[in-house]
Amino acid sequence: MKKINVAIIGASGYTGLELMKILINHPHFEITYIATTEGGIKASALHPSLVKVFEQEVHKADAKEVAKHAELAFLALPHKAAMGFAKELLALQVKVVDLSADYRLGLEAYEKHYCEHEDKENLELAVYGLPEINKSNIQKASLVANPGCYPTASILGILPFLPYLKKDAPIFIDAKSGVSGAGKKPTLTSHFVTINENIFAYNPLKHRHEPEIAEKLRLVSGHDYEVNFVPHLLPVSRGMLISAYLQTKELINAKEILTQFYQDARFVRVREVPVDIKSTAGTNFCDIFVSQKGNSIFVSSSIDNLLRGASSQAVVNANLMCGFDEAAGIPIIAYVP
């Protein structure tokens, strides 16, 4: 079978590296173009772990050049930078999986929490790339907005219980992420002496992923739930743990509902004991555990923030867009011990 040529734009960051690691041995995709804002370097110079593994030249990003070399492009760019590039690529008939926030939200919410949107036409056509709720639409899409890491873990945990929740009860989400979620560029909060043997909340109740979670839960349920989201930084490299606290309007069998909801989900595992981040690190799995006391529900989910929360989910979306099995080339073996 002829492979489909793909491009990675924004190859210098952690998500760009993870994309390369997955796509190097993908059965259906061939990396034919990688780029950064500067170019003029080899992939192995950007990421020394790729020495003698992947030595491809890195170009200065140019949409017209991408179109000459690839049929689909992964955009691992910051918000605002991604939308301009996506607009050019789509006009050149290149399919796009965007890992930024630029196409995840409706216009009003995006402009309130990010910046003015410069590609409103394509924003309306973008498909939110969470396969568990949008698989059929992803298969027909030319532009997929890859979900954020926190929203992926949060939505997957809460989703099965939406029909049973009290309409007036707020949803509380306690979230914890490894330091790689802060990106490759060092900051004060990701500095070793700050994060080592430490844990702290950041942007509590005002993180940009809160409106993404709330919007998607509203679109699925038809109800505008109050979502209260508090993220924390963990002193680990990768991994994400979400704890959500829910109130149901009636007594339900939460374990049975969770199990039935995800019985056919390729990359969701319902666990018998509380989940941990080690068991999903290095994989595209989302592990979910639920416990209840009367009408109070505790649901906990775990993902790899760089994979299920970014790069491997992006490749699942690309698989679906191109008519392949969603699991093709996707990592499933955890980094344990």
C-alpha positions as a Markdown table, in Angstrom:
| # | Residue | x | y | z |
|---|---|---|---|---|
| 1 | Met | 0.0 | 0.0 | 0.0 |
| 2 | Lys | 1.3 | 3.4 | -0.9 |
| 3 | Lys | 2.0 | 5.6 | 2.1 |
| 4 | Ile | 0.5 | 9.0 | 2.6 |
| 5 | Asn | 3.0 | 11.8 | 2.9 |
| 6 | Val | 2.7 | 13.9 | 6.0 |
| 7 | Ala | 4.3 | 17.1 | 7.4 |
| 8 | Ile | 5.1 | 18.2 | 11.0 |
| 9 | Ile | 5.1 | 21.9 | 11.5 |
| 10 | Gly | 6.5 | 22.9 | 14.8 |
| 11 | Ala | 9.0 | 20.1 | 15.3 |
| 12 | Ser | 11.1 | 21.6 | 18.0 |
| 13 | Gly | 8.8 | 21.0 | 21.0 |
| 14 | Tyr | 7.8 | 17.9 | 23.0 |
| 15 | Thr | 4.7 | 17.3 | 20.9 |
| 16 | Gly | 6.7 | 17.6 | 17.7 |
| 17 | Leu | 9.2 | 15.0 | 19.0 |
| 18 | Glu | 6.4 | 12.6 | 20.0 |
| 19 | Leu | 4.8 | 13.0 | 16.6 |
| 20 | Met | 8.1 | 12.0 | 15.0 |
| 21 | Lys | 8.5 | 9.0 | 17.3 |
| 22 | Ile | 5.1 | 7.7 | 16.3 |
| 23 | Leu | 5.2 | 8.5 | 12.6 |
| 24 | Ile | 8.8 | 7.2 | 11.9 |
| 25 | Asn | 7.4 | 3.6 | 12.1 |
| 26 | His | 3.8 | 4.2 | 11.1 |
| 27 | Pro | 2.5 | 1.6 | 8.6 |
| 28 | His | 0.6 | 4.2 | 6.5 |
| 29 | Phe | 2.3 | 7.6 | 6.9 |
| 30 | Glu | 5.6 | 8.8 | 5.7 |
| 31 | Ile | 7.2 | 12.0 | 7.1 |
| 32 | Thr | 8.3 | 14.0 | 4.1 |
| 33 | Tyr | 8.5 | 17.5 | 5.5 |
| 34 | Ile | 9.3 | 18.8 | 9.0 |
| 35 | Ala | 9.7 | 22.5 | 9.8 |
| 36 | Thr | 10.3 | 25.1 | 12.5 |
| 37 | Thr | 10.2 | 28.9 | 12.3 |
| 38 | Glu | 14.0 | 28.9 | 11.6 |
| 39 | Gly | 14.8 | 25.6 | 9.8 |
| 40 | Gly | 18.4 | 24.9 | 8.7 |
| 41 | Ile | 19.0 | 22.1 | 11.1 |
| 42 | Lys | 18.6 | 18.3 | 11.3 |
| 43 | Ala | 15.9 | 16.6 | 13.3 |
| 44 | Ser | 18.6 | 14.9 | 15.4 |
| 45 | Ala | 20.1 | 18.3 | 16.3 |
| 46 | Leu | 16.7 | 19.5 | 17.5 |
| 47 | His | 16.3 | 16.3 | 19.5 |
| 48 | Pro | 19.5 | 14.4 | 20.2 |
| 49 | Ser | 17.5 | 11.2 | 21.0 |
| 50 | Leu | 16.9 | 10.9 | 17.2 |
| 51 | Val | 20.6 | 10.6 | 16.3 |
| 52 | Lys | 21.0 | 7.5 | 14.0 |
| 53 | Val | 17.2 | 7.2 | 14.1 |
| 54 | Phe | 15.8 | 10.1 | 12.2 |
| 55 | Glu | 18.2 | 12.6 | 10.5 |
| 56 | Gln | 15.8 | 14.4 | 8.2 |
| 57 | Glu | 16.4 | 18.1 | 7.3 |
| 58 | Val | 14.3 | 20.6 | 9.1 |
| 59 | His | 12.9 | 23.4 | 6.9 |
| 60 | Lys | 11.7 | 26.9 | 7.6 |
| 61 | Ala | 8.0 | 26.6 | 7.6 |
| 62 | Asp | 6.3 | 27.5 | 4.3 |
| 63 | Ala | 2.7 | 26.4 | 3.5 |
| 64 | Lys | 3.4 | 26.2 | -0.3 |
| 65 | Glu | 6.3 | 23.9 | 0.3 |
| 66 | Val | 4.2 | 21.8 | 2.6 |
| 67 | Ala | 1.6 | 21.4 | -0.1 |
| 68 | Lys | 4.3 | 20.1 | -2.5 |
| 69 | His | 5.5 | 17.4 | -0.1 |
| 70 | Ala | 2.5 | 16.3 | 2.0 |
| 71 | Glu | -1.2 | 15.5 | 1.8 |
| 72 | Leu | -1.7 | 16.0 | 5.6 |
| 73 | Ala | 0.0 | 18.3 | 8.1 |
| 74 | Phe | 0.3 | 18.2 | 11.9 |
| 75 | Leu | 0.5 | 21.7 | 13.3 |
| 76 | Ala | 2.4 | 21.6 | 16.7 |
| 77 | Leu | 2.4 | 25.4 | 16.9 |
| 78 | Pro | 1.3 | 27.9 | 19.6 |
| 79 | His | -2.2 | 29.3 | 19.4 |
| 80 | Lys | -2.6 | 32.3 | 17.0 |
| 81 | Ala | 0.4 | 31.1 | 14.9 |
| 82 | Ala | -1.5 | 27.9 | 14.0 |
| 83 | Met | -4.6 | 29.5 | 12.5 |
| 84 | Gly | -2.8 | 31.4 | 9.8 |
| 85 | Phe | -0.8 | 28.4 | 8.7 |
| 86 | Ala | -3.9 | 26.2 | 8.8 |
| 87 | Lys | -5.8 | 28.6 | 6.6 |
| 88 | Glu | -3.1 | 28.6 | 3.9 |
| 89 | Leu | -2.8 | 24.8 | 4.0 |
| 90 | Leu | -6.5 | 24.2 | 3.7 |
| 91 | Ala | -6.7 | 26.5 | 0.7 |
| 92 | Leu | -3.9 | 24.4 | -0.9 |
| 93 | Gln | -6.0 | 21.2 | -0.3 |
| 94 | Val | -3.8 | 19.9 | 2.5 |
| 95 | Lys | -5.6 | 18.2 | 5.4 |
| 96 | Val | -4.8 | 19.6 | 8.9 |
| 97 | Val | -4.6 | 18.2 | 12.4 |
| 98 | Asp | -4.1 | 21.2 | 14.6 |
| 99 | Leu | -2.7 | 20.6 | 18.1 |
| 100 | Ser | -3.1 | 24.2 | 19.2 |
| 101 | Ala | -6.3 | 25.7 | 20.7 |
| 102 | Asp | -7.1 | 27.7 | 17.6 |
| 103 | Tyr | -10.0 | 25.6 | 16.4 |
| 104 | Arg | -11.2 | 23.9 | 19.6 |
| 105 | Leu | -13.7 | 26.5 | 20.8 |
| 106 | Gly | -16.6 | 28.4 | 19.4 |
| 107 | Leu | -15.7 | 32.0 | 18.3 |
| 108 | Glu | -17.1 | 33.8 | 21.3 |
| 109 | Ala | -15.3 | 31.6 | 23.8 |
| 110 | Tyr | -12.1 | 31.5 | 21.8 |
| 111 | Glu | -11.8 | 35.3 | 21.5 |
| 112 | Lys | -12.7 | 35.8 | 25.2 |
| 113 | His | -9.9 | 33.5 | 26.4 |
| 114 | Tyr | -7.3 | 33.7 | 23.7 |
| 115 | Cys | -7.3 | 36.4 | 21.0 |
| 116 | Glu | -9.1 | 37.6 | 17.9 |
| 117 | His | -9.7 | 34.8 | 15.5 |
| 118 | Glu | -8.3 | 35.2 | 12.0 |
| 119 | Asp | -9.9 | 32.3 | 10.3 |
| 120 | Lys | -13.6 | 32.3 | 11.2 |
| 121 | Glu | -14.7 | 30.4 | 8.1 |
| 122 | Asn | -12.6 | 27.3 | 8.9 |
| 123 | Leu | -13.4 | 27.6 | 12.6 |
| 124 | Glu | -17.0 | 26.8 | 11.7 |
| 125 | Leu | -15.9 | 23.7 | 9.7 |
| 126 | Ala | -13.4 | 22.3 | 12.2 |
| 127 | Val | -14.2 | 19.0 | 13.9 |
| 128 | Tyr | -13.3 | 18.5 | 17.6 |
| 129 | Gly | -10.9 | 15.6 | 17.6 |
| 130 | Leu | -12.1 | 13.5 | 20.5 |
| 131 | Pro | -12.8 | 10.1 | 18.7 |
| 132 | Glu | -15.1 | 8.8 | 21.5 |
| 133 | Ile | -17.7 | 11.5 | 20.6 |
| 134 | Asn | -16.9 | 12.6 | 17.0 |
| 135 | Lys | -15.5 | 9.6 | 15.2 |
| 136 | Ser | -17.8 | 9.7 | 12.1 |
| 137 | Asn | -17.3 | 13.5 | 11.7 |
| 138 | Ile | -13.5 | 13.1 | 12.0 |
| 139 | Gln | -13.5 | 10.6 | 9.2 |
| 140 | Lys | -15.0 | 13.2 | 6.9 |
| 141 | Ala | -13.0 | 16.2 | 8.1 |
| 142 | Ser | -10.3 | 18.2 | 6.4 |
| 143 | Leu | -9.5 | 20.1 | 9.6 |
| 144 | Val | -9.5 | 18.5 | 13.0 |
| 145 | Ala | -8.9 | 20.4 | 16.2 |
| 146 | Asn | -7.0 | 18.1 | 18.5 |
| 147 | Pro | -8.3 | 18.5 | 22.1 |
| 148 | Gly | -6.3 | 19.9 | 25.0 |
| 149 | Cys | -4.8 | 17.4 | 27.4 |
| 150 | Tyr | -6.8 | 18.4 | 30.5 |
| 151 | Pro | -10.1 | 18.5 | 28.5 |
| 152 | Thr | -9.4 | 15.0 | 27.0 |
| 153 | Ala | -9.0 | 13.4 | 30.5 |
| 154 | Ser | -11.8 | 15.4 | 32.0 |
| 155 | Ile | -14.4 | 15.0 | 29.3 |
| 156 | Leu | -13.7 | 11.2 | 29.0 |
| 157 | Gly | -14.2 | 10.8 | 32.7 |
| 158 | Ile | -17.4 | 12.8 | 33.0 |
| 159 | Leu | -19.0 | 11.9 | 29.7 |
| 160 | Pro | -20.8 | 8.7 | 30.7 |
| 161 | Phe | -22.6 | 10.3 | 33.6 |
| 162 | Leu | -24.0 | 13.4 | 31.9 |
| 163 | Pro | -27.5 | 12.1 | 31.5 |
| 164 | Tyr | -27.7 | 11.4 | 35.3 |
| 165 | Leu | -26.3 | 14.6 | 36.7 |
| 166 | Lys | -28.1 | 17.2 | 38.7 |
| 167 | Lys | -28.6 | 20.2 | 36.5 |
| 168 | Asp | -27.9 | 22.7 | 39.2 |
| 169 | Ala | -25.0 | 20.9 | 40.8 |
| 170 | Pro | -21.5 | 22.3 | 39.9 |
| 171 | Ile | -18.8 | 20.0 | 38.5 |
| 172 | Phe | -15.5 | 20.2 | 40.3 |
| 173 | Ile | -12.4 | 19.0 | 38.6 |
| 174 | Asp | -9.0 | 18.6 | 40.4 |
| 175 | Ala | -6.3 | 18.1 | 37.8 |
| 176 | Lys | -2.6 | 17.3 | 38.0 |
| 177 | Ser | -0.1 | 17.3 | 35.2 |
| 178 | Gly | 3.6 | 16.4 | 34.7 |
| 179 | Val | 6.0 | 19.3 | 33.9 |
| 180 | Ser | 6.2 | 18.5 | 30.2 |
| 181 | Gly | 2.7 | 19.9 | 29.9 |
| 182 | Ala | 4.2 | 23.4 | 30.5 |
| 183 | Gly | 6.2 | 23.0 | 27.2 |
| 184 | Lys | 9.9 | 22.9 | 26.4 |
| 185 | Lys | 10.7 | 26.5 | 27.2 |
| 186 | Pro | 11.8 | 26.9 | 30.8 |
| 187 | Thr | 9.7 | 29.1 | 33.1 |
| 188 | Leu | 9.9 | 30.1 | 36.8 |
| 189 | Thr | 7.3 | 27.5 | 37.7 |
| 190 | Ser | 8.9 | 24.6 | 35.8 |
| 191 | His | 12.4 | 25.4 | 37.1 |
| 192 | Phe | 13.9 | 22.4 | 38.9 |
| 193 | Val | 14.2 | 24.1 | 42.2 |
| 194 | Thr | 10.6 | 25.2 | 42.1 |
| 195 | Ile | 8.9 | 21.9 | 41.1 |
| 196 | Asn | 11.3 | 19.4 | 42.7 |
| 197 | Glu | 9.6 | 17.8 | 45.7 |
| 198 | Asn | 6.8 | 20.2 | 45.3 |
| 199 | Ile | 3.2 | 20.5 | 44.0 |
| 200 | Phe | 1.0 | 23.6 | 43.6 |
| 201 | Ala | -2.1 | 24.8 | 41.8 |
| 202 | Tyr | -1.9 | 27.3 | 39.0 |
| 203 | Asn | -4.6 | 29.5 | 37.4 |
| 204 | Pro | -7.3 | 28.0 | 39.6 |
| 205 | Leu | -10.8 | 28.5 | 38.3 |
| 206 | Lys | -9.5 | 30.6 | 35.4 |
| 207 | His | -7.4 | 28.2 | 33.3 |
| 208 | Arg | -8.0 | 28.3 | 29.6 |
| 209 | His | -9.0 | 24.7 | 29.4 |
| 210 | Glu | -12.0 | 25.2 | 31.7 |
| 211 | Pro | -14.1 | 26.8 | 28.9 |
| 212 | Glu | -13.1 | 24.0 | 26.5 |
| 213 | Ile | -14.4 | 21.4 | 29.0 |
| 214 | Ala | -17.6 | 23.3 | 29.7 |
| 215 | Glu | -18.3 | 23.9 | 26.0 |
| 216 | Lys | -17.9 | 20.2 | 25.0 |
| 217 | Leu | -20.0 | 19.0 | 28.0 |
| 218 | Arg | -22.7 | 21.4 | 27.0 |
| 219 | Leu | -22.7 | 20.4 | 23.3 |
| 220 | Val | -23.0 | 16.7 | 24.3 |
| 221 | Ser | -25.6 | 17.1 | 27.1 |
| 222 | Gly | -27.6 | 20.2 | 25.9 |
| 223 | His | -27.1 | 21.7 | 29.4 |
| 224 | Asp | -24.7 | 24.4 | 30.5 |
| 225 | Tyr | -23.0 | 23.0 | 33.6 |
| 226 | Glu | -21.0 | 25.1 | 36.0 |
| 227 | Val | -17.4 | 23.7 | 35.6 |
| 228 | Asn | -14.9 | 24.5 | 38.3 |
| 229 | Phe | -11.4 | 23.5 | 37.2 |
| 230 | Val | -8.2 | 23.6 | 39.3 |
| 231 | Pro | -4.9 | 22.4 | 37.7 |
| 232 | His | -1.8 | 21.5 | 39.6 |
| 233 | Leu | 1.8 | 20.8 | 38.5 |
| 234 | Leu | 3.4 | 17.5 | 39.6 |
| 235 | Pro | 7.1 | 16.9 | 40.0 |
| 236 | Val | 7.1 | 14.3 | 37.3 |
| 237 | Ser | 8.1 | 14.5 | 33.6 |
| 238 | Arg | 4.8 | 13.2 | 32.0 |
| 239 | Gly | 1.4 | 12.0 | 33.0 |
| 240 | Met | -1.9 | 13.5 | 34.0 |
| 241 | Leu | -4.5 | 12.6 | 36.6 |
| 242 | Ile | -8.0 | 14.0 | 36.8 |
| 243 | Ser | -10.4 | 13.7 | 39.7 |
| 244 | Ala | -13.9 | 14.9 | 39.1 |
| 245 | Tyr | -16.7 | 15.2 | 41.7 |
| 246 | Leu | -20.2 | 14.8 | 40.5 |
| 247 | Gln | -23.8 | 14.8 | 41.9 |
| 248 | Thr | -26.5 | 12.6 | 40.3 |
| 249 | Lys | -30.2 | 13.4 | 40.4 |
| 250 | Glu | -31.0 | 9.7 | 41.2 |
| 251 | Leu | -29.2 | 6.6 | 42.5 |
| 252 | Ile | -27.3 | 4.9 | 39.7 |
| 253 | Asn | -24.9 | 2.1 | 39.2 |
| 254 | Ala | -21.9 | 4.2 | 38.3 |
| 255 | Lys | -19.5 | 1.3 | 37.5 |
| 256 | Glu | -22.0 | -0.4 | 35.3 |
| 257 | Ile | -22.8 | 2.8 | 33.4 |
| 258 | Leu | -19.1 | 3.5 | 32.9 |
| 259 | Thr | -18.3 | 0.0 | 31.7 |
| 260 | Gln | -21.2 | -0.1 | 29.2 |
| 261 | Phe | -20.4 | 3.4 | 27.9 |
| 262 | Tyr | -16.9 | 2.4 | 26.9 |
| 263 | Gln | -17.3 | -1.3 | 26.1 |
| 264 | Asp | -16.4 | -0.7 | 22.5 |
| 265 | Ala | -13.8 | 2.2 | 23.0 |
| 266 | Arg | -10.4 | 1.1 | 21.7 |
| 267 | Phe | -8.4 | 3.4 | 23.9 |
| 268 | Val | -10.4 | 3.7 | 27.1 |
| 269 | Arg | -9.8 | 1.2 | 29.9 |
| 270 | Val | -12.2 | 0.9 | 32.9 |
| 271 | Arg | -10.2 | 0.1 | 36.0 |
| 272 | Glu | -11.2 | -1.8 | 39.1 |
| 273 | Val | -8.9 | 0.2 | 41.4 |
| 274 | Pro | -8.0 | 4.0 | 41.4 |
| 275 | Val | -5.9 | 4.9 | 38.3 |
| 276 | Asp | -2.3 | 6.0 | 38.3 |
| 277 | Ile | -0.2 | 7.9 | 35.7 |
| 278 | Lys | 2.5 | 5.3 | 35.3 |
| 279 | Ser | 0.1 | 2.8 | 33.7 |
| 280 | Thr | -0.8 | 5.2 | 30.8 |
| 281 | Ala | 2.6 | 6.9 | 30.3 |
| 282 | Gly | 3.8 | 6.2 | 26.8 |
| 283 | Thr | 0.4 | 5.1 | 25.5 |
| 284 | Asn | -2.8 | 6.5 | 24.0 |
| 285 | Phe | -4.9 | 4.9 | 26.7 |
| 286 | Cys | -7.2 | 6.8 | 29.0 |
| 287 | Asp | -7.7 | 4.8 | 32.2 |
| 288 | Ile | -10.9 | 5.6 | 34.2 |
| 289 | Phe | -12.0 | 4.5 | 37.7 |
| 290 | Val | -15.3 | 5.4 | 39.4 |
| 291 | Ser | -16.5 | 5.2 | 43.0 |
| 292 | Gln | -19.8 | 6.4 | 44.5 |
| 293 | Lys | -21.4 | 7.0 | 47.9 |
| 294 | Gly | -25.1 | 7.5 | 47.3 |
| 295 | Asn | -25.6 | 10.2 | 44.8 |
| 296 | Ser | -22.0 | 11.4 | 45.0 |
| 297 | Ile | -19.7 | 10.2 | 42.3 |
| 298 | Phe | -15.9 | 10.3 | 42.2 |
| 299 | Val | -14.4 | 9.6 | 38.8 |
| 300 | Ser | -10.7 | 9.6 | 38.1 |
| 301 | Ser | -9.0 | 9.4 | 34.8 |
| 302 | Ser | -5.3 | 9.1 | 33.7 |
| 303 | Ile | -3.6 | 9.9 | 30.4 |
| 304 | Asp | -0.2 | 10.6 | 29.1 |
| 305 | Asn | -0.4 | 14.4 | 28.6 |
| 306 | Leu | 2.0 | 14.4 | 25.6 |
| 307 | Leu | 0.4 | 11.4 | 23.8 |
| 308 | Arg | -3.3 | 10.9 | 24.5 |
| 309 | Gly | -3.3 | 14.6 | 25.5 |
| 310 | Ala | -1.6 | 15.7 | 22.2 |
| 311 | Ser | 0.5 | 13.7 | 19.7 |
| 312 | Ser | -0.9 | 10.1 | 19.7 |
| 313 | Gln | -4.4 | 11.4 | 19.7 |
| 314 | Ala | -3.5 | 13.6 | 16.7 |
| 315 | Val | -2.3 | 10.5 | 14.9 |
| 316 | Val | -5.5 | 8.6 | 15.7 |
| 317 | Asn | -7.3 | 11.6 | 14.2 |
| 318 | Ala | -5.1 | 11.4 | 11.1 |
| 319 | Asn | -5.8 | 7.7 | 10.8 |
| 320 | Leu | -9.5 | 8.3 | 10.8 |
| 321 | Met | -9.3 | 11.2 | 8.4 |
| 322 | Cys | -7.4 | 9.0 | 5.9 |
| 323 | Gly | -9.6 | 5.9 | 6.2 |
| 324 | Phe | -7.2 | 3.8 | 8.3 |
| 325 | Asp | -7.8 | 1.8 | 11.4 |
| 326 | Glu | -7.7 | 4.3 | 14.3 |
| 327 | Ala | -5.1 | 2.1 | 16.1 |
| 328 | Ala | -2.6 | 2.0 | 13.3 |
| 329 | Gly | 0.8 | 2.8 | 14.6 |
| 330 | Ile | -0.5 | 4.0 | 18.0 |
| 331 | Pro | 1.6 | 3.3 | 21.1 |
| 332 | Ile | -0.1 | 1.0 | 23.6 |
| 333 | Ile | 2.8 | -0.3 | 25.8 |
| 334 | Ala | 3.2 | 1.8 | 29.0 |
| 335 | Tyr | 6.6 | 3.1 | 30.2 |
| 336 | Val | 6.8 | 0.8 | 33.3 |
| 337 | Pro | 8.4 | 0.1 | 35.6 |
